[in-house]
């Protein structure tokens, strides 16, 4: 493990702390409404992947998932009071599917299937937030998702072992965060035009 692994690992931690603090602030000040299902699944999923990365020699690159597990739990608890209350049937389906994916992933001994299941579960976990943000894009802050793009890019650099097992999951997080941010910005722009035309 070299100094740059530690440096990038620490940088990802600092930026993640800042991003989560701003996100939590936006919940109380700006009306951001985190979806509780997404944040519950993030807490479980990030914690499990952290253990896998740690046990497979991820080094400083695994630190970020350990931290996001803690913050995910904090946001989940806050979301029970201040978060999205309009839970659709599809959200319950996503929750059950994601929990089933996590359970299957934990018991599998095949690294390829384990990582594939983790990535699919990540996609399903974000689905309730995608749905809510499409309908009400102003009730979701983009700072946490942009922070995630930067943080997980740094964590990939900080990994001391670049294997399919350690790299794929952070890469999927980066890609899905980019898509979520793009969708929120496009929906805000479109709904802004609709509101302006209605006046």
C-alpha positions in Angstrom: 0.0 0.0 0.0 1.5 3.3 -1.1 1.0 6.9 0.2 -1.2 7.8 -2.8 -3.7 5.0 -1.8 -4.0 6.5 1.6 -4.2 10.0 0.3 -7.0 9.2 -2.1 -8.8 7.1 0.5 -8.7 10.0 3.0 -9.8 12.5 0.3 -12.9 10.3 -0.5 -13.7 10.2 3.2 -13.5 14.0 3.7 -15.6 14.7 0.6 -18.1 12.2 1.7 -18.5 13.7 5.1 -19.0 17.1 3.5 -21.5 15.8 1.0 -23.6 14.0 3.6 -23.6 17.0 5.9 -24.9 19.2 3.1 -27.5 16.5 2.2 -28.7 16.3 5.8 -28.9 20.1 6.0 -31.0 20.1 2.8 -33.5 17.8 4.4 -34.1 20.2 7.2 -33.7 23.5 5.3 -34.5 23.0 1.6 -37.3 20.4 1.7 -35.3 17.4 0.4 -37.3 14.2 1.1 -35.0 11.1 1.1 -36.8 7.9 0.2 -36.5 5.6 3.3 -36.4 2.4 1.3 -33.4 3.6 -0.7 -31.5 4.6 2.3 -32.3 1.5 4.3 -31.0 -0.6 1.4 -27.9 1.6 1.0 -27.1 1.0 4.6 -27.4 -2.8 4.4 -25.7 -3.0 0.9 -22.8 -0.6 1.6 -22.1 -2.4 4.9 -22.0 -5.8 3.2 -19.9 -4.7 0.3 -17.5 -2.9 2.7 -16.9 -6.2 4.4 -16.3 -8.0 1.1 -13.8 -5.3 -0.1 -12.1 -5.2 3.3 -11.7 -9.0 3.3 -10.5 -9.0 -0.3 -7.7 -6.5 0.3 -9.4 -3.3 -0.8 -7.4 -1.3 1.6 -8.1 2.5 1.8 -10.4 2.2 -1.1 -12.8 0.3 1.1 -13.0 3.0 3.8 -15.6 5.0 1.9 -18.2 2.2 2.0 -17.6 1.9 5.7 -18.3 5.6 6.1 -21.4 5.6 3.8 -22.8 2.7 5.8 -22.8 5.0 8.9 -24.2 8.0 7.1 -26.8 5.8 5.2 -28.1 4.7 8.6 -28.3 8.3 9.8 -30.2 9.5 6.7 -32.5 6.4 6.9 -33.5 7.3 10.5 -34.1 11.0 9.5 -36.1 9.9 6.5 -38.6 8.1 8.7 -39.6 11.5 10.0 -38.7 14.0 7.3 -38.5 11.8 4.2 -40.8 10.6 1.4 -44.2 9.5 2.7 -45.9 8.6 -0.6 -44.8 5.0 -0.9 -46.0 3.3 -4.1 -46.5 -0.4 -4.6 -43.5 -0.5 -6.9 -41.4 0.8 -4.0 -42.4 -2.2 -1.9 -41.6 -4.5 -4.7 -38.2 -2.9 -5.1 -37.6 -3.2 -1.3 -38.5 -6.9 -1.2 -36.5 -7.6 -4.4 -33.4 -5.8 -3.1 -33.6 -7.6 0.3 -33.9 -10.9 -1.5 -30.9 -10.0 -3.7 -28.8 -9.1 -0.6 -29.8 -12.3 1.1 -28.9 -14.4 -2.0 -25.6 -12.5 -2.4 -24.6 -13.1 1.2 -25.0 -16.8 1.0 -23.4 -17.3 -2.4 -19.8 -18.5 -2.6 -19.1 -17.4 -6.2 -17.5 -14.0 -6.4 -18.8 -13.3 -9.9 -22.4 -14.0 -8.8 -21.9 -12.1 -5.6 -20.8 -8.9 -7.3 -23.4 -9.2 -10.0 -26.2 -9.5 -7.4 -24.7 -6.6 -5.4 -24.8 -4.4 -8.6 -28.4 -5.5 -9.4 -29.4 -4.8 -5.8 -27.9 -1.3 -6.0 -30.0 -0.6 -9.1 -33.1 -1.8 -7.4 -32.3 0.2 -4.3 -32.1 3.4 -6.2 -35.3 2.8 -8.1 -37.6 4.4 -5.5 -35.5 7.5 -5.5 -35.5 7.6 -9.3 -39.3 7.3 -9.3 -39.8 10.0 -6.6 -37.2 12.3 -8.2 -38.8 12.0 -11.6 -42.2 13.1 -10.2 -40.9 15.7 -7.8 -37.3 16.6 -8.8 -37.2 19.6 -6.5 -37.6 17.3 -3.5 -34.2 15.7 -4.1 -30.7 17.3 -3.6 -28.2 16.6 -6.3 -25.2 17.4 -4.1 -25.1 14.0 -2.4 -25.2 12.2 -5.7 -22.5 14.4 -7.3 -20.4 13.9 -4.1 -20.9 10.1 -4.6 -19.5 10.4 -8.2 -16.4 12.1 -7.0 -16.0 10.0 -3.8 -16.3 6.7 -5.5 -14.0 7.7 -8.3 -11.4 8.6 -5.6 -12.1 5.3 -3.8 -11.5 3.3 -7.0 -8.1 5.0 -7.3 -7.4 4.2 -3.7 -8.1 0.5 -4.0 -4.9 -1.5 -3.4 -6.5 -4.5 -5.2 -8.2 -3.8 -8.5 -10.2 -7.0 -9.2 -13.7 -7.6 -10.6 -14.9 -8.1 -7.0 -13.6 -4.8 -5.7 -14.1 -2.5 -8.7 -17.5 -3.3 -10.3 -19.7 -2.2 -7.4 -18.2 1.3 -7.0 -18.3 1.7 -10.8 -22.0 0.9 -10.9 -22.6 3.5 -8.2 -20.8 6.1 -10.2 -22.8 5.4 -13.4 -26.2 5.3 -11.6 -25.4 8.5 -9.8 -24.5 10.2 -13.1 -27.9 9.0 -14.5 -29.8 10.2 -11.5 -28.2 13.7 -11.5 -28.9 14.1 -15.2 -32.5 13.0 -14.8 -33.1 15.4 -11.9 -31.7 18.3 -13.8 -33.6 17.5 -17.0 -36.9 17.1 -15.0 -36.3 20.4 -13.1 -35.7 22.2 -16.4 -38.8 20.7 -18.1 -41.1 21.3 -15.1 -39.7 24.8 -14.9 -40.7 25.5 -18.5 -44.2 24.0 -17.9 -44.7 26.2 -14.8 -43.5 29.3 -16.8 -45.9 28.5 -19.7 -48.8 28.1 -17.3 -48.5 31.6 -16.0 
